Amino acid sequence: MKPEKKSEIESASPPNPAKENDRRFAEYRRKFGNKCWELDALSPTYLVDLVTKHVETLIEEPALWQERLDKITEERARLADLAEEWAA
């Protein structure tokens, strides 16, 4: 994990000691150290915002990206309408 991303997670959730009895511990410690962070302890909203912020920096064609987001929103609304009709 890049240091700037790690510090964002560190500020949102206190670290825990990595589990030494986990078979993956040695490799984890070699790569990341003895601390770990329970991502499932973070709020879903925080995780979505964090991922979105970092993904958006990689978007090369913002207009095309927005077009796709609009299409997704449109399709979700259509599916919600179909679900309501099915339930009725």
Secondary structure, DSSP 8 states (H G I E B T S, - for coil): --HHHHHHHHHHS--EE--TTSTTHHHHHHHH-SEE--GGGS-HHHHHHHHHHHHHTT-S-HHHHHHHHHHHHHHHHHHHHHHHHHH-
